[in-house]
Amino acid sequence: MWILGSFCCLGFCNFGLAQEKVFQGEEKIILKETTDFLKNNLKEALEIWKGVHQKIFKWWKENILPKIQGWFEKKKPEIKREFEKEKKEMKEEIRKSFSKFWEWVKDLIK
């Protein structure tokens, strides 16, 4: 029953009519009316939601994405240098670790 009260408070159905029908024992009718109302309005709400999100996506694609791409293009050489520097450091670290491992293996063999 609280669900029907919630729908009524939100304006989904007429509260007075809901009270009358519940007291008359016609809960099924109220439930059908409420579900029909929700089905019709849910479809409309989803269409509105879709339209709004398409507009947001279009705005983002036309306005924000080019700014991000421009920023990235400006930073690309710097990012590439940083990447190469880290790559070189990692290779050197791997060589040192491998060298230590190889020395350890040699000591085991002796």
MIZASE-781600 format. One line per 2 residues: number of its first residue (from 1); their letters; for each residue x, y, z of N, C-alpha, C. Coordinates in steps of 0.1 Angstrom, whole numbers, m for minus. Each point is the difference from the previous one (the first is absolute). Example, Ala and Ser with C-alpha at 12.3 -4.5 7.8 and 13.67 -1.06 7.14 Angstrom:
% residues 2
1 = as = 132 m57 78 m9 12 0 9 12 0 | m4 11 m7 9 11 0 m8 11 8 .
This chain:
% residues 110
1 = mw = 8 m12 0 m8 12 0 9 12 0 | 11 0 7 9 12 0 5 3 m14 .
3 = il = 1 m10 m9 5 3 m13 m11 9 m7 | m12 m3 1 m11 8 m6 0 14 6 .
5 = gs = 2 1 13 1 13 6 12 8 m6 | 11 m7 m2 12 7 m6 m3 5 m14 .
7 = fc = m7 m9 m8 m3 4 m13 m10 12 0 | m9 0 9 m10 11 1 7 12 5 .
9 = cl = 9 0 9 7 12 5 8 6 m12 | 5 m9 m8 8 5 m11 m8 5 m12 .
11 = gf = m13 m1 1 m9 4 m10 m2 m10 m11 | 3 m13 3 m2 m10 m10 m15 m4 m2 .
13 = cn = m8 2 11 m14 m3 m1 m8 9 10 | m13 0 m2 m8 8 9 m1 m6 14 .
15 = fg = 4 6 10 0 m6 14 m14 m3 4 | m9 9 m2 m14 m2 4 m6 m12 m7 .
17 = la = 2 m1 m13 m5 m11 m7 6 m13 5 | 13 0 3 7 m11 5 m6 m5 13 .
19 = qe = m3 10 9 m6 m4 13 m14 m6 m2 | m8 5 m9 m13 m5 m3 1 m15 m5 .
21 = kv = 9 m2 m9 1 m13 m7 5 m10 10 | 10 4 9 5 m10 9 m11 m4 10 .
23 = fq = m7 10 4 m11 m3 10 m11 m9 m7 | m1 1 m13 m10 m8 m7 6 m14 m3 .
25 = ge = 13 m2 3 6 m13 m3 4 m1 m14 | 3 11 m7 4 m1 m14 15 3 m2 .
27 = ek = 8 m7 8 14 3 0 6 m3 m14 | m6 m11 m7 5 m4 m13 m1 11 m10 .
29 = ii = m11 7 1 m3 11 m10 10 11 3 | 3 4 12 9 10 3 14 m4 m5 .
31 = lk = 4 m12 3 13 m5 m5 1 0 m15 | m10 m4 m7 0 1 m15 1 14 m4 .
33 = et = m8 9 5 1 14 m4 14 6 3 | 5 m3 11 14 5 4 10 m6 m10 .
35 = td = 0 m13 m2 10 m6 m9 m2 5 m15 | m12 2 m4 m2 6 m13 5 14 m1 .
37 = fl = m2 8 10 5 14 1 15 0 0 | 6 m9 7 15 m1 1 6 m5 m14 .
39 = kn = m7 m9 m6 5 m5 m13 0 11 m10 | m11 8 m1 m1 11 m10 10 11 4 .
41 = nl = 1 3 12 9 11 4 14 m4 0 | 3 m12 3 13 m5 0 6 0 m14 .
43 = ke = m8 m4 m9 5 1 m14 3 14 m4 | m8 10 4 2 14 m3 12 5 7 .
45 = al = 1 m4 13 12 4 8 13 m5 m6 | 0 m12 m5 12 m6 m6 4 7 m13 .
47 = ei = m11 4 m7 3 7 m13 6 14 3 | m5 7 11 5 13 4 15 m2 5 .
49 = wk = 2 m11 8 13 m2 5 10 m3 m11 | m4 m8 m10 8 m2 m11 4 12 m8 .
51 = gv = m10 9 m2 2 13 m7 10 8 7 | m2 1 13 9 9 9 14 m5 m1 .
53 = hq = 2 m13 2 13 m6 0 7 1 m14 | m8 m1 m11 5 2 m13 5 14 m2 .
55 = ki = m7 10 6 4 14 m1 13 2 8 | 1 m6 12 12 1 8 12 m6 m7 .
57 = fk = m2 m12 m6 11 m7 m7 4 8 m12 | m9 6 m8 3 8 m11 8 13 4 .
59 = ww = m5 6 11 7 12 5 15 m4 5 | 1 m11 7 13 m5 4 9 m3 m12 .
61 = ke = m6 m6 m10 8 m4 m12 5 12 m7 | m9 10 m1 3 12 m8 9 10 7 .
63 = ni = m2 1 13 6 11 8 12 m5 9 | m2 m10 7 10 m5 10 10 m9 m6 .
65 = lp = m4 m9 m8 10 m10 m6 11 7 m8 | m4 10 m8 11 7 m8 10 7 10 .
67 = ki = m5 5 11 9 7 9 10 m11 7 | m6 m11 3 9 m11 6 10 m5 m11 .
69 = qg = m5 m1 m12 9 m5 m11 11 11 m2 | m4 13 0 10 10 m2 11 0 11 .
71 = wf = m5 m1 13 9 m1 11 10 m12 m1 | m6 m11 m4 8 m12 m2 11 2 m11 .
73 = ek = m4 6 m11 9 2 m11 12 9 5 | m3 10 8 10 9 5 9 m7 10 .
75 = kk = m5 m9 8 7 m7 10 7 m13 m6 | m4 m4 m12 5 m13 m5 15 m1 0 .
77 = pe = 8 10 m5 14 m2 0 6 m1 14 | m6 7 10 4 m1 13 m3 m13 6 .
79 = ik = m12 m5 m3 m4 m13 5 9 m11 m6 | 3 1 m13 8 m9 m7 14 m1 6 .
81 = re = 6 12 3 13 1 6 0 m7 14 | m10 3 8 m2 m6 13 m1 m15 m1 .
83 = fe = m8 m5 m10 m1 m14 m2 13 m7 m3 | 7 6 m10 13 m5 m4 10 m1 12 .
85 = ke = 0 11 8 8 1 12 m3 m12 9 | m13 m2 3 m4 m11 9 4 m13 m6 .
87 = kk = m2 m2 m13 3 m12 m7 15 m3 2 | 8 10 m2 15 m2 1 3 m4 14 .
89 = em = m5 7 10 2 m3 14 m4 m14 3 | m11 m5 m5 m5 m13 3 9 m10 m6 .
91 = ke = 5 2 m13 9 m9 m6 13 m1 8 | 5 11 5 12 0 8 m2 m8 13 .
93 = ei = m11 2 6 m4 m7 12 0 m15 m2 | m6 m4 m11 m1 m14 m4 13 m6 m2 .
95 = rk = 9 8 m7 14 m5 m2 7 m2 13 | m1 9 9 6 m1 13 m5 m12 8 .
97 = sf = m13 m1 m1 m6 m12 7 4 m13 m6 | 0 m1 m13 5 m12 m7 14 m3 3 .
99 = sk = 8 11 0 14 m2 3 2 m5 15 | m7 5 9 1 m5 14 m5 m14 1 .
101 = fw = m11 m4 m8 m5 m13 0 11 m10 m6 | 6 5 m11 10 m9 m6 12 m2 9 .
103 = ew = 4 10 7 11 m1 10 m4 m10 11 | m12 1 4 m5 m9 10 0 m15 m5 .
105 = vk = m4 m2 m12 0 m13 m6 15 m5 m1 | 9 8 m5 14 m4 m1 5 m4 14 .
107 = dl = m3 8 10 4 m4 14 m5 m13 4 | m13 m3 m4 m6 m13 4 8 m12 m7 .
109 = ik = 4 2 m12 6 m10 m8 14 m3 5 | 7 10 5 14 m2 5 1 m9 12 .
